[in-house]
Amino acid sequence: TLKLIMEKLPDSDFIQIHKSYVVSKKAIQSISTDSVCINDNNFPIGNSFKNKLFDEFINTKLLKR
């Protein structure tokens, strides 16, 4: 399951953005209110994952304002 995969990946490098998607933090090119862009592909952000994603990127200053 994705949960088991997440347990094996380092939290510092990967983040779950949707019930079906885990992405590398370093690969994220941009974040909008509903999606994450990686290599010109947009991946949806699940409602239950938005707060963690935005908090993490704002707190670590990886998100440009």
N, C-alpha and C positions, 0 to 999 in steps of 0.2 A: 504494500500500500504506500501511498505518498507519505503518510505519517512515519512509516518505518524508514523511508528514504531520508526524510528530514532529520530524523534522529541521528543518522550517520553523517550528515553534512555539517560542516562548521557553521554555526550561527553568524559568525563574523563575515562570512563570504556569500551566504545564500539567504533568501527570504521567500516565504510563500506569499503570493499575491492573489491567489484564487484557489478554490478547492481542487482545481486541476493543474495549477501551474506553480512551480518553484523556479526562481530565476537567480542568476548570479548578480550580486549587487554591483560588481564592477562592469558588467555588460550593459547596465541600464543607461540609455542615452537621454531619455526624458520621461517625465511623469506628468500625466494630465489627471483630471478628476476621475476619469473612468478607465484609463489604460496606461500601460508602461510600454515604451518603445525600445526595442532592442534590434539592431541591424535592420532598421526600417520596417520591422514587423511590430504590430500592436497586439498586446496581450491584455485581456480584461483584468480589472482589479475587482475582486469580490468585495461586497459591502462589509463583510466581517473582517476583512484584512486591511481596509483603508487606513484606519487609525494607526495601526502598528507601522505600516509602510511609511505614511507621512511623518509620524513621530520620529521614526528612526532616521529618516533622511534629513529632517529639519534639525534634530538633535546632534547629528554627526556632521552637519554642515555640508553634506554631499549634494543637497538640493540647492540650486542657485535661485535666488529670489529676484 
